[in-house]
Amino acid sequence: MKKLCSFLLLSLSACTKIPAEFYEPLDQALIEVRIIDLDEKQTTLTLPLYSRMSAILDDLDCPQCDLKRLNPNTILKDGDLIILMPKQAGCVSINQGSAQELDSLEGIGPALAQRIIADRNANGYFQELEDIMRIKGIKGVLFNKIQASICL
């Protein structure tokens, strides 16, 4: 019985091998990324595989867009959709804000501001506003107090 199972496994594995000429070389592989601007105009960009967001940030011409919301280290994937958002007046970016800007928020002192920056440096940008609650000292009550004053 073991010999029969081994034979079947070997036979099946031989059927699933794909010849090397069907593989696209990684240095030639491309992805398509769509961008929607504030006027809801769509632009499609073709980029090399494993491109980062920073590759397109320099080429975006949208002075009223809040490009700081986009993490420049994000690795783009085929089919990604990037929606540009307008700049928000009166909000402090938890991804870009300085210690002084974060300290200006109600309930956030110098120590919490430094913890936010340290977490951001260690773990990368916050993906959602709620992610700030992973900081020691920021839980539901304080988050609800500052939520209207912060942005990504």
C-alpha angles and dihedrals in degrees: 000000000000090000091052093050091047091050092050093049092050091047093050094046090053090055094056099053113114118210114250093241089069093061117092112226109251093232089059098042115114135197132201121225125186123213124197114198130201091276088055090247112151123221123186119208127193112213138170116270113273094024116160128228088249088070091068102030093077092053097049111105105196113122093180092052122098098232091169087077089068116083107229091206095058111121108227123227131203110278097020115156118212115195114196115219129203121253112267117223118221099019129115116224111231088200098049106017120120123233089260093052093048091046089056091066116101110264095010114109131181093278094053091044089055091048090053091051092045091051091047091051093046100042105023129243122339110256096200133019090245090062088078087074089075086075113099107251097027114095136142100301096048092040091055089050095053101030095097091049099051135071136173 
